[in-house]
Each structure stands twice: as structure tokens, then as C-alpha cells.
Amino acid sequence: MGACIHRLLDDQEWNDVVVALIPSLSLEDKDLLHRLVADDDFFLGEAVAMAIQKRPDQALLTMAQLAAAHAHPQVARAGKLAVKRIHQLGRRPQ
């Protein structure tokens, strides 16, 4: 699916389709995730951060931090929540 999303992003007319696909995307393709978070369309970065919130993993911390530092507040807010979810992974309730 990653190659398909790269092609859709290259066309720049299918971003709403890409946003809809992100929740189903494997979060292992760091180059694609970086491209999505850094895109001018802030909805893409927000969707990636929200996907990380739902499937947090220590390997995604850098991407979550990138989203948290985004200039657009919607992406930054979602990114900060993703970072928080990742940090909570190792904690156990007492």
C-alpha cells in the first residue's frame, strides 16, 4: 500500500484518499511516514499522528515527535498525544 500512497501523493490531487488510507497503513515505512508528516497538507500529518496514537510503538517515537513539533496546531496536538501514548507503553498501573 505504501507504493500506492507515494504515487497518490506525487499526483497531489488525492490527499483526501490518502488521509482515508492512513489508518490501514503499516507504520513501518518511515520514509513514507516522514513524507506524510512533513507534507504541506496538515491533514496528512494529523492522520499519521492519530494512527500512532492508536498503535503506539517505541519505534515510532521519532515520527510522533516530528508531528508534535509541527507548525500547525492540529498536527502538533495529535503528535503530542502520540508521544504521550508511546511513553505510557512501559508504565504499569500501580
Secondary structure, DSSP 4 states (H G I P E B T S, - for coil): -HHHHHHHHHHTS-HHHHHHHGGGS-TT-HHHHHHHHHSS-HHHHHHHHHHHHHS--GGGHHHHHHHHT-SSHHHHHHHHHHHHHHHGGG----
